[in-house]
């Protein structure tokens, strides 16, 4: 089984004065859309890593099957959140799906397609990444062989550095579905979804 880490500790600087994760989309906070779909997927344990808005996120996610953990060092960048999530995985964890808290187009069926692909073609020594002809998407699934490397990352590189350095271990999940490549950065991104 695959565990999940949901990154929700960012400061949303490009979004404006408010945390984008609390922005209402279809009458619900953005973060609840993402967490709800991941909770309905086949992942085993789910860890939500928060920052300065820890208490507010706890309130929003109170009824979901998640472990919410505050990253006291969130100002050090996204990798401090990834490291904290890895540290909290069960020692027998085989793989982890590292998810962004601001990707509202992905549904549980999309996560399950990625998870099923990883079960068939991934493994402890592999990294499974959504991919189209132009780019890698998110979330990526890292086999347990890469946990130590994820713990050693610094700053805001995310898992990209490890993906780039381990091409021979990369398993590409080919998909053109926009949801794997679409996240919320600025307010117009939310507006674009609300108008659909």
C-alpha positions in Angstrom: 0.0 0.0 0.0 1.0 3.6 -0.6 0.9 6.4 2.0 0.3 10.0 1.2 1.8 13.3 2.3 -0.3 16.4 1.5 1.7 19.6 1.5 -0.2 22.5 3.0 2.3 24.7 4.7 3.0 27.3 2.1 2.4 31.0 2.6 0.5 31.6 -0.7 2.6 34.7 -1.4 1.6 34.9 -5.1 -2.1 34.5 -4.2 -2.3 37.6 -2.0 -3.0 38.4 1.6 -5.1 35.3 2.3 -4.1 31.6 2.3 -5.4 30.1 -0.9 -6.2 26.8 0.8 -9.2 28.5 2.5 -10.5 30.1 -0.7 -14.1 29.0 -1.3 -14.5 26.8 -4.4 -18.0 25.4 -5.0 -18.9 26.4 -1.4 -16.0 24.5 0.2 -12.4 25.5 1.1 -9.9 24.5 -1.5 -8.0 22.3 0.9 -11.1 20.2 1.7 -11.6 19.4 -2.0 -8.1 18.0 -2.3 -8.2 16.1 1.0 -11.6 14.7 0.4 -10.6 13.1 -2.9 -7.3 11.7 -1.5 -9.2 10.2 1.4 -11.6 8.5 -1.0 -8.6 7.0 -2.9 -6.7 3.7 -2.1 -3.9 5.4 -0.1 -3.3 4.0 3.3 -2.1 6.6 5.8 -2.5 10.3 5.0 -0.4 13.1 6.6 -1.2 16.7 6.0 1.8 19.0 6.7 0.8 22.5 7.8 2.5 25.7 8.7 1.3 29.0 10.3 -2.4 28.2 9.7 -2.2 24.8 11.4 -5.2 25.4 13.7 -7.5 26.6 10.9 -6.6 23.6 8.7 -7.2 21.3 11.7 -10.7 22.8 12.0 -11.4 22.3 8.3 -10.1 18.8 8.2 -11.6 17.6 11.5 -13.8 14.9 10.0 -11.3 13.4 7.5 -9.1 10.4 8.0 -5.9 12.4 8.1 -3.0 13.0 10.5 -2.4 16.8 10.6 1.1 17.7 11.6 2.5 21.2 12.1 5.8 22.0 10.5 7.6 24.4 12.9 10.2 25.0 10.2 7.9 25.8 7.3 9.8 29.0 6.5 12.7 26.9 5.4 10.8 25.7 2.4 8.8 22.9 1.0 11.5 20.3 1.7 11.2 20.8 5.4 7.5 19.7 5.0 8.4 16.7 2.9 11.0 15.6 5.5 8.6 15.9 8.3 6.1 13.7 6.4 8.7 11.1 5.7 9.8 11.0 9.3 6.2 10.2 10.3 5.8 7.3 7.9 5.5 3.7 9.3 8.9 2.0 9.1 7.3 -0.7 6.8 6.0 1.9 4.3 6.7 0.8 0.7 6.0 4.1 -1.1 4.6 7.6 -0.6 2.5 9.8 -2.8 3.6 13.4 -2.3 0.5 15.6 -3.0 0.0 19.3 -3.3 -2.8 20.9 -1.3 -3.9 23.2 -4.2 -4.8 20.8 -7.1 -8.6 20.8 -7.1 -9.2 19.1 -10.5 -7.9 15.6 -9.3 -10.6 13.2 -8.2 -10.2 10.0 -6.3 -10.5 8.0 -9.6 -7.5 10.0 -10.9 -5.4 9.2 -7.8 -6.4 5.6 -8.1 -5.4 5.3 -11.7 -1.9 6.6 -10.7 -1.8 4.3 -7.6 -2.8 1.3 -9.7 -0.2 2.1 -12.3 2.4 2.4 -9.5 1.3 -1.0 -8.0 1.8 -2.6 -11.4 5.0 -0.9 -12.6 6.5 0.9 -9.7 8.0 -0.4 -6.4 10.4 0.3 -3.7 13.1 1.2 -6.2 11.0 3.3 -8.5 9.5 6.8 -8.8 6.2 7.1 -10.6 5.4 10.4 -12.2 2.4 11.7 -14.3 3.8 12.7 -17.6 2.6 14.2 -20.9 4.7 15.1 -24.0 5.8 18.4 -22.4 6.2 18.0 -18.6 6.1 16.0 -15.4 3.0 16.4 -13.3 1.9 15.9 -9.7 1.6 13.9 -7.5 4.7 11.8 -7.7 5.0 8.4 -5.9 8.4 7.7 -4.4 9.5 4.1 -3.5 11.0 3.7 0.0 14.5 3.5 -1.5 14.3 7.3 -1.9 13.1 8.2 1.6 16.6 9.0 2.8 17.2 11.2 -0.2 13.9 13.0 0.4 15.0 13.6 4.0 18.2 15.3 2.9 16.7 17.9 0.5 16.9 21.5 1.4 14.9 24.6 0.4 12.1 24.6 -2.2 13.2 22.0 -4.7 10.6 19.5 -3.8 11.1 16.0 -5.2 12.1 17.4 -8.6 15.8 17.2 -7.9 15.6 13.5 -7.0 13.4 12.8 -10.1 15.9 14.6 -12.3 18.9 12.7 -10.8 17.2 9.2 -11.0 16.0 8.9 -14.6 16.7 5.2 -14.8 14.4 4.6 -11.8 11.6 6.8 -13.3 8.3 5.2 -14.3 6.1 7.5 -16.4 2.4 7.4 -16.1 1.3 8.9 -19.5 -1.8 11.1 -19.1 -3.0 14.3 -20.8 -5.6 15.0 -18.1 -5.2 18.6 -17.0 -5.7 17.9 -13.3 -2.2 16.4 -13.0 -0.6 19.7 -14.2 -3.0 22.3 -12.8 -2.5 24.0 -9.4 -3.7 27.2 -7.8 -1.1 30.0 -7.8 -3.0 33.3 -8.2 -6.6 34.3 -7.7 -7.4 34.2 -11.4 -6.8 30.4 -11.2 -9.7 30.1 -8.8 -11.8 32.4 -10.9 -11.2 30.3 -13.9 -12.5 27.2 -12.2 -15.5 29.0 -10.7 -16.7 30.2 -14.1 -16.8 26.7 -15.6 
